[in-house]
Amino acid sequence: MEFLKFWEQLPNKGFFFILLIAWLALFQFLGNSTFGYIPTHSLMQWMYVAYHPNKDTYTEDSHGLMIPFVVLALFWWKRNELVATKLETWWPALAFVTTGLVLHLLGYMVQQPKISIIGLFSGLYGITGLAWGPGWLKRSFFPFVLLAFCVPLGTLGQPVTFPLRLMVSQIVESISHLISIDVIREGNVLKDPTGRYQYEVAAACSGLRSLIATIALAMIYGVLSFKTWWKRALLTASAIPLAIAGNVLRMLTIVIAAEMGGQTSGNYVHEGGPFGIISLMPYIPAFIGLLALGHWLREQPITAEPSLAPQTA
């Protein structure tokens, strides 16, 4: 019933869907010009393979599969605000569609699908503005910003992953020494002096995935909970140390398990334990930290000062 009520208030639905189908068809049949790695003309298929190469493998970009559903959920949360605006056809929004088309043509010619992905979402943003006006564009800006997390980083993430790997290794080594665990670090490799266990903080263990997820979560939490820009920015910035802390906690747990039970115990924790529950450990400091910071930043309700004037009968 709530959806039908929202749906009835939207004008230009046919106009929107015609533009949407035409736009998606362009990226389905002429979206990808790189056939060496992923042999498909569809940009959407290219994105899916980049996120999820096979049924047993997840990459640092796997979160891209979830982002569109998060964006749709935010649109649903803002539905009353969106339909409260003046909904009308607004032709200046063609500028966003044109920008998206230019970006796609550029990405297609230079064989860079990541540029085409930006063009895809820019055009979608413009199509909603064409159908429903500038007020809709203004109030839907943040959900569309989150679609930037759908752009796979791939090798572009290496300048970030290597410093993260080294930092995590150094912090885990220092904490291990503080709790009397004799760990030797060689670069990003942590090992026992007697050779009982050895672990490498590899690219997959750098924490980039949890970092991206924590930044996205912090942005959503900040926008939903606060109106002040600096509070939103502070929450987003806090995602970086919180994500690092979570990955340090995971690697330290692996080292402690290996110290107690050898390589086998460490591998058990490394693989995520029963049902992969332990693999969620990097997100614990993020959730707790963001909630604690949000509680500290919360806006206190204004209460009236008690009157000191004498009461009259």
ChimeraX commands (.cxc) that place a marker at each C-alpha (Angstrom):
marker #1 position 0.00,0.00,0.00 radius 0.5
marker #1 position 2.80,2.39,0.83 radius 0.5
marker #1 position 4.53,1.66,-2.48 radius 0.5
marker #1 position 1.31,2.15,-4.45 radius 0.5
marker #1 position 0.75,5.47,-2.71 radius 0.5
marker #1 position 4.26,6.58,-3.63 radius 0.5
marker #1 position 3.90,5.25,-7.19 radius 0.5
marker #1 position 0.66,7.16,-7.82 radius 0.5
marker #1 position 2.31,10.46,-6.93 radius 0.5
marker #1 position 5.03,10.10,-9.57 radius 0.5
marker #1 position 4.28,11.83,-12.89 radius 0.5
marker #1 position 5.93,11.07,-16.25 radius 0.5
marker #1 position 6.41,7.38,-15.43 radius 0.5
marker #1 position 6.13,6.30,-19.08 radius 0.5
marker #1 position 8.57,9.00,-20.17 radius 0.5
marker #1 position 11.04,7.90,-17.48 radius 0.5
marker #1 position 10.87,4.20,-18.33 radius 0.5
marker #1 position 11.32,4.79,-22.07 radius 0.5
marker #1 position 14.48,6.80,-21.39 radius 0.5
marker #1 position 15.66,4.27,-18.80 radius 0.5
marker #1 position 15.25,1.27,-21.14 radius 0.5
marker #1 position 17.00,3.08,-23.99 radius 0.5
marker #1 position 19.86,4.11,-21.70 radius 0.5
marker #1 position 20.36,0.64,-20.24 radius 0.5
marker #1 position 20.14,-0.94,-23.72 radius 0.5
marker #1 position 23.05,1.22,-24.83 radius 0.5
marker #1 position 25.25,-0.14,-22.04 radius 0.5
marker #1 position 23.94,-3.67,-22.50 radius 0.5
marker #1 position 24.77,-3.96,-26.22 radius 0.5
marker #1 position 27.49,-1.33,-26.68 radius 0.5
marker #1 position 28.86,-0.98,-23.17 radius 0.5
marker #1 position 32.22,-2.76,-23.24 radius 0.5
marker #1 position 34.97,-2.69,-25.86 radius 0.5
marker #1 position 37.55,-4.78,-23.97 radius 0.5
marker #1 position 37.21,-8.45,-24.91 radius 0.5
marker #1 position 40.55,-9.90,-23.78 radius 0.5
marker #1 position 39.66,-10.34,-20.10 radius 0.5
marker #1 position 35.85,-10.44,-20.08 radius 0.5
marker #1 position 34.44,-11.27,-23.56 radius 0.5
marker #1 position 31.10,-9.45,-23.46 radius 0.5
marker #1 position 29.54,-6.35,-25.02 radius 0.5
marker #1 position 27.54,-5.72,-21.83 radius 0.5
marker #1 position 28.96,-3.28,-19.32 radius 0.5
marker #1 position 26.69,-4.75,-16.64 radius 0.5
marker #1 position 28.11,-8.22,-17.28 radius 0.5
marker #1 position 31.63,-6.79,-17.14 radius 0.5
marker #1 position 30.83,-5.20,-13.77 radius 0.5
marker #1 position 29.39,-8.44,-12.39 radius 0.5
marker #1 position 32.48,-10.44,-13.35 radius 0.5
marker #1 position 34.73,-7.74,-11.88 radius 0.5
marker #1 position 32.84,-8.01,-8.59 radius 0.5
marker #1 position 32.48,-11.78,-8.54 radius 0.5
marker #1 position 34.87,-13.63,-10.93 radius 0.5
marker #1 position 33.50,-17.06,-10.01 radius 0.5
marker #1 position 31.25,-18.69,-7.45 radius 0.5
marker #1 position 34.13,-19.36,-5.04 radius 0.5
marker #1 position 35.97,-16.02,-5.32 radius 0.5
marker #1 position 35.21,-12.60,-3.94 radius 0.5
marker #1 position 37.40,-9.60,-4.76 radius 0.5
marker #1 position 38.08,-6.32,-3.01 radius 0.5
marker #1 position 35.29,-4.90,-5.21 radius 0.5
marker #1 position 32.63,-7.45,-4.24 radius 0.5
marker #1 position 30.70,-4.80,-2.31 radius 0.5
marker #1 position 29.65,-3.39,-5.69 radius 0.5
marker #1 position 26.94,-6.04,-5.86 radius 0.5
marker #1 position 25.27,-4.66,-2.72 radius 0.5
marker #1 position 25.52,-0.92,-3.37 radius 0.5
marker #1 position 22.55,-0.66,-5.81 radius 0.5
marker #1 position 20.28,-2.29,-3.22 radius 0.5
marker #1 position 21.53,0.14,-0.57 radius 0.5
marker #1 position 20.79,3.05,-2.92 radius 0.5
marker #1 position 17.27,1.76,-3.58 radius 0.5
marker #1 position 16.71,1.44,0.18 radius 0.5
marker #1 position 17.79,5.07,0.66 radius 0.5
marker #1 position 15.40,6.18,-2.07 radius 0.5
marker #1 position 12.62,4.37,-0.26 radius 0.5
marker #1 position 13.62,6.02,3.03 radius 0.5
marker #1 position 13.49,9.45,1.32 radius 0.5
marker #1 position 10.29,8.75,-0.62 radius 0.5
marker #1 position 8.13,11.29,1.22 radius 0.5
marker #1 position 10.77,13.96,0.83 radius 0.5
marker #1 position 11.14,13.19,-2.88 radius 0.5
marker #1 position 7.44,13.37,-3.74 radius 0.5
marker #1 position 7.05,16.54,-1.65 radius 0.5
marker #1 position 9.07,18.45,-4.25 radius 0.5
marker #1 position 7.67,19.95,-7.43 radius 0.5
marker #1 position 7.76,17.01,-9.84 radius 0.5
marker #1 position 7.99,18.17,-13.44 radius 0.5
marker #1 position 9.87,17.63,-16.68 radius 0.5
marker #1 position 13.13,19.58,-16.51 radius 0.5
marker #1 position 15.08,19.71,-19.75 radius 0.5
marker #1 position 18.32,21.22,-18.34 radius 0.5
marker #1 position 18.93,17.77,-16.81 radius 0.5
marker #1 position 19.96,16.75,-20.35 radius 0.5
marker #1 position 23.36,18.15,-19.37 radius 0.5
marker #1 position 23.88,15.18,-17.03 radius 0.5
marker #1 position 22.74,12.71,-19.70 radius 0.5
marker #1 position 25.06,14.32,-22.25 radius 0.5
marker #1 position 27.94,14.20,-19.79 radius 0.5
marker #1 position 27.26,10.53,-19.16 radius 0.5
marker #1 position 27.17,9.81,-22.90 radius 0.5
marker #1 position 30.48,11.64,-23.47 radius 0.5
marker #1 position 32.11,9.75,-20.61 radius 0.5
marker #1 position 30.88,6.45,-22.01 radius 0.5
marker #1 position 32.16,7.23,-25.51 radius 0.5
marker #1 position 35.51,8.18,-24.02 radius 0.5
marker #1 position 35.68,5.00,-21.95 radius 0.5
marker #1 position 34.61,2.90,-24.94 radius 0.5
marker #1 position 37.27,4.39,-27.23 radius 0.5
marker #1 position 40.14,4.07,-24.74 radius 0.5
marker #1 position 38.88,0.67,-23.50 radius 0.5
marker #1 position 38.37,1.79,-19.91 radius 0.5
marker #1 position 35.04,0.39,-18.67 radius 0.5
marker #1 position 35.48,2.19,-15.35 radius 0.5
marker #1 position 34.96,5.51,-17.13 radius 0.5
marker #1 position 31.86,4.09,-18.81 radius 0.5
marker #1 position 30.48,3.08,-15.40 radius 0.5
marker #1 position 30.71,6.71,-14.27 radius 0.5
marker #1 position 28.92,7.68,-17.48 radius 0.5
marker #1 position 26.22,5.08,-16.83 radius 0.5
marker #1 position 25.36,6.47,-13.41 radius 0.5
marker #1 position 25.68,10.12,-14.52 radius 0.5
marker #1 position 23.13,9.47,-17.23 radius 0.5
marker #1 position 20.77,7.69,-14.82 radius 0.5
marker #1 position 20.95,10.70,-12.53 radius 0.5
marker #1 position 20.13,13.00,-15.43 radius 0.5
marker #1 position 17.19,10.85,-16.58 radius 0.5
marker #1 position 15.55,11.14,-13.15 radius 0.5
marker #1 position 16.02,14.90,-13.36 radius 0.5
marker #1 position 14.45,14.99,-16.83 radius 0.5
marker #1 position 11.38,13.18,-15.54 radius 0.5
marker #1 position 10.99,14.75,-12.12 radius 0.5
marker #1 position 12.85,18.06,-11.97 radius 0.5
marker #1 position 15.61,19.87,-10.07 radius 0.5
marker #1 position 14.07,19.25,-6.64 radius 0.5
marker #1 position 14.32,15.51,-7.20 radius 0.5
marker #1 position 17.95,15.87,-8.32 radius 0.5
marker #1 position 18.83,17.85,-5.22 radius 0.5
marker #1 position 17.24,15.39,-2.80 radius 0.5
marker #1 position 18.51,12.27,-4.58 radius 0.5
marker #1 position 22.10,13.48,-4.88 radius 0.5
marker #1 position 23.44,11.53,-1.90 radius 0.5
marker #1 position 22.02,8.13,-2.88 radius 0.5
marker #1 position 23.54,8.56,-6.33 radius 0.5
marker #1 position 26.91,9.50,-4.80 radius 0.5
marker #1 position 27.03,6.07,-3.19 radius 0.5
marker #1 position 27.02,4.51,-6.66 radius 0.5
marker #1 position 30.64,5.64,-6.90 radius 0.5
marker #1 position 31.43,2.58,-4.77 radius 0.5
marker #1 position 30.26,0.46,-7.73 radius 0.5
marker #1 position 33.34,1.46,-9.74 radius 0.5
marker #1 position 35.80,-1.45,-9.33 radius 0.5
marker #1 position 39.23,-0.35,-8.20 radius 0.5
marker #1 position 41.17,-3.36,-9.46 radius 0.5
marker #1 position 44.87,-2.54,-9.73 radius 0.5
marker #1 position 44.14,1.10,-8.88 radius 0.5
marker #1 position 43.85,-0.02,-5.25 radius 0.5
marker #1 position 47.48,-1.17,-5.04 radius 0.5
marker #1 position 48.84,2.24,-3.89 radius 0.5
marker #1 position 46.43,1.92,-0.96 radius 0.5
marker #1 position 46.70,-1.79,-0.20 radius 0.5
marker #1 position 50.50,-1.92,0.11 radius 0.5
marker #1 position 50.80,0.81,2.80 radius 0.5
marker #1 position 47.82,-0.77,4.61 radius 0.5
marker #1 position 49.49,-4.19,4.57 radius 0.5
marker #1 position 52.74,-2.78,5.93 radius 0.5
marker #1 position 50.99,-0.71,8.60 radius 0.5
marker #1 position 48.91,-3.65,9.83 radius 0.5
marker #1 position 52.02,-5.86,9.98 radius 0.5
marker #1 position 53.92,-3.29,12.03 radius 0.5
marker #1 position 51.07,-2.70,14.48 radius 0.5
marker #1 position 50.43,-6.43,14.97 radius 0.5
marker #1 position 54.14,-6.99,15.58 radius 0.5
marker #1 position 54.26,-4.24,18.22 radius 0.5
marker #1 position 51.14,-5.47,20.03 radius 0.5
marker #1 position 52.39,-9.07,19.92 radius 0.5
marker #1 position 55.60,-8.05,21.66 radius 0.5
marker #1 position 53.61,-6.16,24.29 radius 0.5
marker #1 position 51.66,-9.31,25.17 radius 0.5
marker #1 position 54.83,-11.43,25.17 radius 0.5
marker #1 position 54.36,-13.17,21.80 radius 0.5
marker #1 position 57.70,-13.42,20.04 radius 0.5
marker #1 position 56.83,-12.64,16.43 radius 0.5
marker #1 position 59.34,-11.75,13.75 radius 0.5
marker #1 position 58.27,-9.43,10.94 radius 0.5
marker #1 position 59.91,-9.49,7.53 radius 0.5
marker #1 position 58.19,-6.88,5.41 radius 0.5
marker #1 position 54.54,-7.88,5.58 radius 0.5
marker #1 position 55.25,-11.45,6.75 radius 0.5
marker #1 position 54.70,-12.39,10.40 radius 0.5
marker #1 position 56.29,-15.62,11.61 radius 0.5
marker #1 position 57.33,-17.52,14.67 radius 0.5
marker #1 position 61.10,-17.65,15.32 radius 0.5
marker #1 position 60.95,-21.46,15.63 radius 0.5
marker #1 position 59.01,-21.88,12.38 radius 0.5
marker #1 position 55.74,-23.11,13.95 radius 0.5
marker #1 position 53.67,-20.71,11.87 radius 0.5
marker #1 position 53.99,-18.02,9.26 radius 0.5
marker #1 position 51.46,-15.61,7.82 radius 0.5
marker #1 position 51.66,-13.01,5.10 radius 0.5
marker #1 position 49.48,-9.92,5.23 radius 0.5
marker #1 position 48.62,-10.31,1.55 radius 0.5
marker #1 position 46.64,-7.92,-0.64 radius 0.5
marker #1 position 43.40,-9.69,0.29 radius 0.5
marker #1 position 44.25,-9.16,3.98 radius 0.5
marker #1 position 45.09,-5.47,3.60 radius 0.5
marker #1 position 41.69,-4.42,4.87 radius 0.5
marker #1 position 40.75,-2.46,1.76 radius 0.5
marker #1 position 37.39,-4.22,1.55 radius 0.5
marker #1 position 36.50,-3.42,5.14 radius 0.5
marker #1 position 37.84,0.13,4.66 radius 0.5
marker #1 position 35.53,0.79,1.71 radius 0.5
marker #1 position 32.57,-0.80,3.47 radius 0.5
marker #1 position 33.22,1.22,6.64 radius 0.5
marker #1 position 33.51,4.50,4.69 radius 0.5
marker #1 position 30.21,3.78,2.93 radius 0.5
marker #1 position 28.56,2.87,6.24 radius 0.5
marker #1 position 29.88,6.03,7.89 radius 0.5
marker #1 position 28.59,8.20,5.05 radius 0.5
marker #1 position 25.13,6.66,5.25 radius 0.5
marker #1 position 25.03,6.91,9.05 radius 0.5
marker #1 position 26.19,10.53,8.94 radius 0.5
marker #1 position 23.63,11.64,6.37 radius 0.5
marker #1 position 20.76,9.81,8.07 radius 0.5
marker #1 position 21.60,11.01,11.57 radius 0.5
marker #1 position 22.99,14.53,11.24 radius 0.5
marker #1 position 22.30,17.73,9.35 radius 0.5
marker #1 position 25.61,19.44,10.17 radius 0.5
marker #1 position 28.24,18.90,7.49 radius 0.5
marker #1 position 31.22,18.72,9.86 radius 0.5
marker #1 position 29.61,15.92,11.87 radius 0.5
marker #1 position 29.07,13.95,8.69 radius 0.5
marker #1 position 32.66,14.61,7.64 radius 0.5
marker #1 position 34.00,13.56,11.04 radius 0.5
marker #1 position 32.08,10.28,10.92 radius 0.5
marker #1 position 33.38,9.58,7.42 radius 0.5
marker #1 position 36.97,10.39,8.40 radius 0.5
marker #1 position 36.73,8.12,11.45 radius 0.5
marker #1 position 36.11,5.17,9.14 radius 0.5
marker #1 position 39.80,5.02,8.21 radius 0.5
marker #1 position 41.30,4.39,11.69 radius 0.5
marker #1 position 38.33,2.19,12.62 radius 0.5
marker #1 position 38.84,-0.04,9.57 radius 0.5
marker #1 position 42.56,-0.29,10.30 radius 0.5
marker #1 position 41.79,-1.22,13.91 radius 0.5
marker #1 position 39.43,-3.95,12.74 radius 0.5
marker #1 position 42.01,-5.50,10.43 radius 0.5
marker #1 position 44.67,-5.32,13.17 radius 0.5
marker #1 position 42.25,-7.15,15.49 radius 0.5
marker #1 position 41.74,-9.88,12.90 radius 0.5
marker #1 position 45.46,-10.41,12.22 radius 0.5
marker #1 position 46.29,-10.30,15.94 radius 0.5
marker #1 position 43.64,-12.97,16.60 radius 0.5
marker #1 position 45.23,-15.16,13.93 radius 0.5
marker #1 position 48.67,-14.75,15.51 radius 0.5
marker #1 position 47.34,-15.53,19.00 radius 0.5
marker #1 position 45.53,-18.62,17.70 radius 0.5
marker #1 position 48.68,-19.79,15.93 radius 0.5
marker #1 position 50.75,-19.18,19.05 radius 0.5
marker #1 position 48.38,-21.39,21.04 radius 0.5
marker #1 position 47.74,-24.16,18.51 radius 0.5
marker #1 position 50.21,-23.77,15.69 radius 0.5
marker #1 position 49.64,-23.16,11.98 radius 0.5
marker #1 position 46.44,-25.21,11.90 radius 0.5
marker #1 position 44.69,-23.10,14.55 radius 0.5
marker #1 position 45.82,-19.90,12.87 radius 0.5
marker #1 position 44.54,-21.14,9.52 radius 0.5
marker #1 position 41.17,-21.94,11.10 radius 0.5
marker #1 position 40.79,-18.34,12.25 radius 0.5
marker #1 position 42.18,-17.05,8.97 radius 0.5
marker #1 position 39.52,-18.95,7.00 radius 0.5
marker #1 position 36.76,-17.41,9.10 radius 0.5
marker #1 position 35.92,-20.18,11.54 radius 0.5
marker #1 position 32.44,-21.75,11.63 radius 0.5
marker #1 position 30.23,-20.35,8.85 radius 0.5
marker #1 position 32.76,-17.55,8.29 radius 0.5
marker #1 position 31.73,-15.77,11.48 radius 0.5
marker #1 position 35.28,-14.77,12.39 radius 0.5
marker #1 position 35.66,-13.06,9.01 radius 0.5
marker #1 position 33.22,-10.43,10.30 radius 0.5
marker #1 position 35.69,-9.44,13.03 radius 0.5
marker #1 position 37.14,-6.42,11.14 radius 0.5
marker #1 position 33.70,-4.81,11.19 radius 0.5
marker #1 position 33.23,-5.01,14.96 radius 0.5
marker #1 position 35.42,-1.97,15.82 radius 0.5
marker #1 position 33.80,-0.10,12.92 radius 0.5
marker #1 position 30.24,-0.67,14.14 radius 0.5
marker #1 position 31.06,0.03,17.78 radius 0.5
marker #1 position 33.22,3.04,16.96 radius 0.5
marker #1 position 30.71,4.66,14.62 radius 0.5
marker #1 position 27.85,4.16,17.08 radius 0.5
marker #1 position 29.93,5.56,19.95 radius 0.5
marker #1 position 31.02,8.59,17.92 radius 0.5
marker #1 position 27.48,9.16,16.69 radius 0.5
marker #1 position 26.20,9.00,20.27 radius 0.5
marker #1 position 28.80,11.56,21.33 radius 0.5
marker #1 position 27.92,13.88,18.41 radius 0.5
marker #1 position 24.17,13.56,18.87 radius 0.5
marker #1 position 22.22,16.79,19.03 radius 0.5
marker #1 position 20.70,17.36,22.45 radius 0.5
marker #1 position 17.09,18.58,22.50 radius 0.5
marker #1 position 16.67,22.17,23.63 radius 0.5
marker #1 position 14.82,22.42,26.95 radius 0.5
marker #1 position 13.32,25.56,28.41 radius 0.5
marker #1 position 15.08,27.10,31.39 radius 0.5
marker #1 position 13.00,26.91,34.58 radius 0.5
marker #1 position 11.50,30.25,35.49 radius 0.5
marker #1 position 12.84,31.97,38.60 radius 0.5
marker #1 position 9.99,34.45,38.82 radius 0.5
marker #1 position 7.76,34.13,41.91 radius 0.5
marker #1 position 4.46,32.40,41.37 radius 0.5
marker #1 position 1.32,34.47,41.84 radius 0.5
marker #1 position -1.92,33.17,43.20 radius 0.5
marker link #1:1,2 radius 0.2
marker link #1:2,3 radius 0.2
marker link #1:3,4 radius 0.2
marker link #1:4,5 radius 0.2
marker link #1:5,6 radius 0.2
marker link #1:6,7 radius 0.2
marker link #1:7,8 radius 0.2
marker link #1:8,9 radius 0.2
marker link #1:9,10 radius 0.2
marker link #1:10,11 radius 0.2
marker link #1:11,12 radius 0.2
marker link #1:12,13 radius 0.2
marker link #1:13,14 radius 0.2
marker link #1:14,15 radius 0.2
marker link #1:15,16 radius 0.2
marker link #1:16,17 radius 0.2
marker link #1:17,18 radius 0.2
marker link #1:18,19 radius 0.2
marker link #1:19,20 radius 0.2
marker link #1:20,21 radius 0.2
marker link #1:21,22 radius 0.2
marker link #1:22,23 radius 0.2
marker link #1:23,24 radius 0.2
marker link #1:24,25 radius 0.2
marker link #1:25,26 radius 0.2
marker link #1:26,27 radius 0.2
marker link #1:27,28 radius 0.2
marker link #1:28,29 radius 0.2
marker link #1:29,30 radius 0.2
marker link #1:30,31 radius 0.2
marker link #1:31,32 radius 0.2
marker link #1:32,33 radius 0.2
marker link #1:33,34 radius 0.2
marker link #1:34,35 radius 0.2
marker link #1:35,36 radius 0.2
marker link #1:36,37 radius 0.2
marker link #1:37,38 radius 0.2
marker link #1:38,39 radius 0.2
marker link #1:39,40 radius 0.2
marker link #1:40,41 radius 0.2
marker link #1:41,42 radius 0.2
marker link #1:42,43 radius 0.2
marker link #1:43,44 radius 0.2
marker link #1:44,45 radius 0.2
marker link #1:45,46 radius 0.2
marker link #1:46,47 radius 0.2
marker link #1:47,48 radius 0.2
marker link #1:48,49 radius 0.2
marker link #1:49,50 radius 0.2
marker link #1:50,51 radius 0.2
marker link #1:51,52 radius 0.2
marker link #1:52,53 radius 0.2
marker link #1:53,54 radius 0.2
marker link #1:54,55 radius 0.2
marker link #1:55,56 radius 0.2
marker link #1:56,57 radius 0.2
marker link #1:57,58 radius 0.2
marker link #1:58,59 radius 0.2
marker link #1:59,60 radius 0.2
marker link #1:60,61 radius 0.2
marker link #1:61,62 radius 0.2
marker link #1:62,63 radius 0.2
marker link #1:63,64 radius 0.2
marker link #1:64,65 radius 0.2
marker link #1:65,66 radius 0.2
marker link #1:66,67 radius 0.2
marker link #1:67,68 radius 0.2
marker link #1:68,69 radius 0.2
marker link #1:69,70 radius 0.2
marker link #1:70,71 radius 0.2
marker link #1:71,72 radius 0.2
marker link #1:72,73 radius 0.2
marker link #1:73,74 radius 0.2
marker link #1:74,75 radius 0.2
marker link #1:75,76 radius 0.2
marker link #1:76,77 radius 0.2
marker link #1:77,78 radius 0.2
marker link #1:78,79 radius 0.2
marker link #1:79,80 radius 0.2
marker link #1:80,81 radius 0.2
marker link #1:81,82 radius 0.2
marker link #1:82,83 radius 0.2
marker link #1:83,84 radius 0.2
marker link #1:84,85 radius 0.2
marker link #1:85,86 radius 0.2
marker link #1:86,87 radius 0.2
marker link #1:87,88 radius 0.2
marker link #1:88,89 radius 0.2
marker link #1:89,90 radius 0.2
marker link #1:90,91 radius 0.2
marker link #1:91,92 radius 0.2
marker link #1:92,93 radius 0.2
marker link #1:93,94 radius 0.2
marker link #1:94,95 radius 0.2
marker link #1:95,96 radius 0.2
marker link #1:96,97 radius 0.2
marker link #1:97,98 radius 0.2
marker link #1:98,99 radius 0.2
marker link #1:99,100 radius 0.2
marker link #1:100,101 radius 0.2
marker link #1:101,102 radius 0.2
marker link #1:102,103 radius 0.2
marker link #1:103,104 radius 0.2
marker link #1:104,105 radius 0.2
marker link #1:105,106 radius 0.2
marker link #1:106,107 radius 0.2
marker link #1:107,108 radius 0.2
marker link #1:108,109 radius 0.2
marker link #1:109,110 radius 0.2
marker link #1:110,111 radius 0.2
marker link #1:111,112 radius 0.2
marker link #1:112,113 radius 0.2
marker link #1:113,114 radius 0.2
marker link #1:114,115 radius 0.2
marker link #1:115,116 radius 0.2
marker link #1:116,117 radius 0.2
marker link #1:117,118 radius 0.2
marker link #1:118,119 radius 0.2
marker link #1:119,120 radius 0.2
marker link #1:120,121 radius 0.2
marker link #1:121,122 radius 0.2
marker link #1:122,123 radius 0.2
marker link #1:123,124 radius 0.2
marker link #1:124,125 radius 0.2
marker link #1:125,126 radius 0.2
marker link #1:126,127 radius 0.2
marker link #1:127,128 radius 0.2
marker link #1:128,129 radius 0.2
marker link #1:129,130 radius 0.2
marker link #1:130,131 radius 0.2
marker link #1:131,132 radius 0.2
marker link #1:132,133 radius 0.2
marker link #1:133,134 radius 0.2
marker link #1:134,135 radius 0.2
marker link #1:135,136 radius 0.2
marker link #1:136,137 radius 0.2
marker link #1:137,138 radius 0.2
marker link #1:138,139 radius 0.2
marker link #1:139,140 radius 0.2
marker link #1:140,141 radius 0.2
marker link #1:141,142 radius 0.2
marker link #1:142,143 radius 0.2
marker link #1:143,144 radius 0.2
marker link #1:144,145 radius 0.2
marker link #1:145,146 radius 0.2
marker link #1:146,147 radius 0.2
marker link #1:147,148 radius 0.2
marker link #1:148,149 radius 0.2
marker link #1:149,150 radius 0.2
marker link #1:150,151 radius 0.2
marker link #1:151,152 radius 0.2
marker link #1:152,153 radius 0.2
marker link #1:153,154 radius 0.2
marker link #1:154,155 radius 0.2
marker link #1:155,156 radius 0.2
marker link #1:156,157 radius 0.2
marker link #1:157,158 radius 0.2
marker link #1:158,159 radius 0.2
marker link #1:159,160 radius 0.2
marker link #1:160,161 radius 0.2
marker link #1:161,162 radius 0.2
marker link #1:162,163 radius 0.2
marker link #1:163,164 radius 0.2
marker link #1:164,165 radius 0.2
marker link #1:165,166 radius 0.2
marker link #1:166,167 radius 0.2
marker link #1:167,168 radius 0.2
marker link #1:168,169 radius 0.2
marker link #1:169,170 radius 0.2
marker link #1:170,171 radius 0.2
marker link #1:171,172 radius 0.2
marker link #1:172,173 radius 0.2
marker link #1:173,174 radius 0.2
marker link #1:174,175 radius 0.2
marker link #1:175,176 radius 0.2
marker link #1:176,177 radius 0.2
marker link #1:177,178 radius 0.2
marker link #1:178,179 radius 0.2
marker link #1:179,180 radius 0.2
marker link #1:180,181 radius 0.2
marker link #1:181,182 radius 0.2
marker link #1:182,183 radius 0.2
marker link #1:183,184 radius 0.2
marker link #1:184,185 radius 0.2
marker link #1:185,186 radius 0.2
marker link #1:186,187 radius 0.2
marker link #1:187,188 radius 0.2
marker link #1:188,189 radius 0.2
marker link #1:189,190 radius 0.2
marker link #1:190,191 radius 0.2
marker link #1:191,192 radius 0.2
marker link #1:192,193 radius 0.2
marker link #1:193,194 radius 0.2
marker link #1:194,195 radius 0.2
marker link #1:195,196 radius 0.2
marker link #1:196,197 radius 0.2
marker link #1:197,198 radius 0.2
marker link #1:198,199 radius 0.2
marker link #1:199,200 radius 0.2
marker link #1:200,201 radius 0.2
marker link #1:201,202 radius 0.2
marker link #1:202,203 radius 0.2
marker link #1:203,204 radius 0.2
marker link #1:204,205 radius 0.2
marker link #1:205,206 radius 0.2
marker link #1:206,207 radius 0.2
marker link #1:207,208 radius 0.2
marker link #1:208,209 radius 0.2
marker link #1:209,210 radius 0.2
marker link #1:210,211 radius 0.2
marker link #1:211,212 radius 0.2
marker link #1:212,213 radius 0.2
marker link #1:213,214 radius 0.2
marker link #1:214,215 radius 0.2
marker link #1:215,216 radius 0.2
marker link #1:216,217 radius 0.2
marker link #1:217,218 radius 0.2
marker link #1:218,219 radius 0.2
marker link #1:219,220 radius 0.2
marker link #1:220,221 radius 0.2
marker link #1:221,222 radius 0.2
marker link #1:222,223 radius 0.2
marker link #1:223,224 radius 0.2
marker link #1:224,225 radius 0.2
marker link #1:225,226 radius 0.2
marker link #1:226,227 radius 0.2
marker link #1:227,228 radius 0.2
marker link #1:228,229 radius 0.2
marker link #1:229,230 radius 0.2
marker link #1:230,231 radius 0.2
marker link #1:231,232 radius 0.2
marker link #1:232,233 radius 0.2
marker link #1:233,234 radius 0.2
marker link #1:234,235 radius 0.2
marker link #1:235,236 radius 0.2
marker link #1:236,237 radius 0.2
marker link #1:237,238 radius 0.2
marker link #1:238,239 radius 0.2
marker link #1:239,240 radius 0.2
marker link #1:240,241 radius 0.2
marker link #1:241,242 radius 0.2
marker link #1:242,243 radius 0.2
marker link #1:243,244 radius 0.2
marker link #1:244,245 radius 0.2
marker link #1:245,246 radius 0.2
marker link #1:246,247 radius 0.2
marker link #1:247,248 radius 0.2
marker link #1:248,249 radius 0.2
marker link #1:249,250 radius 0.2
marker link #1:250,251 radius 0.2
marker link #1:251,252 radius 0.2
marker link #1:252,253 radius 0.2
marker link #1:253,254 radius 0.2
marker link #1:254,255 radius 0.2
marker link #1:255,256 radius 0.2
marker link #1:256,257 radius 0.2
marker link #1:257,258 radius 0.2
marker link #1:258,259 radius 0.2
marker link #1:259,260 radius 0.2
marker link #1:260,261 radius 0.2
marker link #1:261,262 radius 0.2
marker link #1:262,263 radius 0.2
marker link #1:263,264 radius 0.2
marker link #1:264,265 radius 0.2
marker link #1:265,266 radius 0.2
marker link #1:266,267 radius 0.2
marker link #1:267,268 radius 0.2
marker link #1:268,269 radius 0.2
marker link #1:269,270 radius 0.2
marker link #1:270,271 radius 0.2
marker link #1:271,272 radius 0.2
marker link #1:272,273 radius 0.2
marker link #1:273,274 radius 0.2
marker link #1:274,275 radius 0.2
marker link #1:275,276 radius 0.2
marker link #1:276,277 radius 0.2
marker link #1:277,278 radius 0.2
marker link #1:278,279 radius 0.2
marker link #1:279,280 radius 0.2
marker link #1:280,281 radius 0.2
marker link #1:281,282 radius 0.2
marker link #1:282,283 radius 0.2
marker link #1:283,284 radius 0.2
marker link #1:284,285 radius 0.2
marker link #1:285,286 radius 0.2
marker link #1:286,287 radius 0.2
marker link #1:287,288 radius 0.2
marker link #1:288,289 radius 0.2
marker link #1:289,290 radius 0.2
marker link #1:290,291 radius 0.2
marker link #1:291,292 radius 0.2
marker link #1:292,293 radius 0.2
marker link #1:293,294 radius 0.2
marker link #1:294,295 radius 0.2
marker link #1:295,296 radius 0.2
marker link #1:296,297 radius 0.2
marker link #1:297,298 radius 0.2
marker link #1:298,299 radius 0.2
marker link #1:299,300 radius 0.2
marker link #1:300,301 radius 0.2
marker link #1:301,302 radius 0.2
marker link #1:302,303 radius 0.2
marker link #1:303,304 radius 0.2
marker link #1:304,305 radius 0.2
marker link #1:305,306 radius 0.2
marker link #1:306,307 radius 0.2
marker link #1:307,308 radius 0.2
marker link #1:308,309 radius 0.2
marker link #1:309,310 radius 0.2
marker link #1:310,311 radius 0.2
marker link #1:311,312 radius 0.2
marker link #1:312,313 radius 0.2
view
